[in-house]
Amino acid sequence: MSRFVRWAAVVAAAALVAGCGGGSSGGGGDKGKDTSGAPSAPQAGTSAVALPSSLTSQKPDWGRCKGTTDSAAPSGDWQCATLKVPLDWARPDGATIGLALIRARATGGDRIGSLLFNFGGPGGSGVSTMSYYAATVSELRKRYDLVSWDPRGVGASEGIRCRADRDIRAAETIDATPDTPAEEKAYFQDATDFGKGCERAAGKLMAHVSTTDTARDMDLMRQVLGDARMHYFGISYGTELGGVYAHLFPKNVGRLILDAVVDPSADSVGHAENQARGFQRALDDYLKSTGQDPKQGSRKIAALLKRIDAEPLPTSSGRKLTQSLAVTGIVLPLYSKAGWPTLTSALNSAEQGDGSRLLSLADEYNDRDSSGHYGTTTHAQRVISCLDDKQRPTLEKTKGLLPEFEKISPVFGDFLGWDTAGWCHDWPVAGQYDTPEVSAPGAAPILLVGNTGDPATPYEGARRMADELGKGVGVELTWKGEGHGAYGNGNECVDSTVNAYLLSGTVPKDGKVCS
């Protein structure tokens, strides 16, 4: 089982494609002027915590980066270090944990400061992703140190592994859209077992990996890096994290870019409905590009999935392509328009009875390598989101929601509908909120980039984030494009607007459209 809000899937999609061939005006009248980058003393946010000097006076021991079992060490002039943060932010002078950091120093002389990146998930590793993304943001590196990190519970920062590889393989055979009482029992038992595995692996950390915890880590990071203001680039889930940071520390907001914006007004069911709409919209656009009628094409794919549910397809590896793996394989290439030809090939093969290509796509998404080893992104994703989300929809409620989900999307609706009940079922730790608080009165203008063809974080989320941040704070930029995220996807208008904001502090007019 894996949720779809994962910007890291774009990296996987890009690698696989290469292998296969008018609202309120933010800024209070200061548009075009730098309202966020002037150096001055950092200020306490709305939820500032008094910290011991042992934390605030840290001097990271930057040195050569090392590889892990899941990723190789980056080449070139990348440096890595460890930052100590409180295990429990309610007890900042208590036990600490270590967060893995990575950076590359600014290449130009007129340095602004650090630009912190979160690539989404939740659960995505910044340490393993930052060096791959550096070419995309090379212009920004002229004036910023590029910095990222593995958030608590992720990768090299006390990373949580809830299951062994053999148990993950076994769980892939469980039907994520159960049709019988026996399948329902297996589905929910699997969810219970996964939660217990996470609890055993995480221990005390299980209750301290929330988005709020990570936002507080970010502000300590800002202080230790020596920045008067937080300059930040958040993508996908990273936009929710950025919004929570702005709420907690509005006076410390510098230049914040939120690209592929999560809707902060949606609860867990609302997020699932948003994603059903978003992926169906992207699938419709894909089908149109192939000359198919979207409704007829969707019915054809839904029929294929139903056949696979009844009888999984054989593959060249000897493994079976289940319905759940097939859905995941369809999802991955929808994250980027460049993946659409790969999707065509995989669907054609599946129609002919060969599930190999869809299985390969699903493995890319699920962090499974050629040796059968799985990464832990989806483990951390579930641990973090189930600590954040308070909702725990029952089986009865979910069954009542299924007709609406299937109406929204005949291909993805059933999968995402059932996910609302199974994802955090019987979770060992209670969730914290229905929706995140992101209001940030008094913060500098924050640039929100929405893409009309975004499947994972539908375009409407950018406007809702702007509304929630508050008047004069959220500034919306729209790209009429395809894929998850906008910056670095080849649109000069988007890239130049973002660069001008980050490098010169130039805030665009709210509602600007790039087509």
BELJO-V705049 format. One record per run of one state. SS is the DSSP state (~ for helix, > for strand, _ for the rest). FROM is the first residue (numbers start at 1). TO is the last residue. If there is no record, write none. Layout:
BEGIN
SS,FROM,TO / SS,FROM,TO
END
This chain:
BEGIN
_,1,7 / ~,8,20 / _,21,52 / ~,53,56 / _,57,62 / >,63,64 / _,65,78 / >,79,86 / _,87,88 / ~,89,91 / _,92,95 / >,96,104 / _,105,112 / >,113,118 / _,119,125 / ~,126,133 / _,134,137 / ~,138,141 / _,142,143 / >,144,149 / _,150,153 / >,154,154 / _,155,156 / >,157,157 / _,158,164 / ~,165,171 / _,172,180 / ~,181,207 / _,208,210 / ~,211,225 / _,226,229 / >,230,235 / _,236,236 / ~,237,248 / _,249,249 / ~,250,252 / >,253,259 / _,260,267 / ~,268,289 / _,290,293 / ~,294,310 / _,311,312 / >,313,314 / _,315,319 / >,320,321 / _,322,322 / ~,323,334 / _,335,336 / ~,337,351 / _,352,355 / ~,356,365 / _,366,367 / >,368,368 / _,369,373 / >,374,374 / _,375,376 / ~,377,388 / >,389,389 / _,390,394 / ~,395,408 / _,409,412 / ~,413,422 / _,423,432 / >,433,433 / _,434,445 / >,446,451 / _,452,459 / ~,460,469 / _,470,473 / >,474,479 / _,480,491 / ~,492,504 / _,505,511 / >,512,514 / _,515,515
END
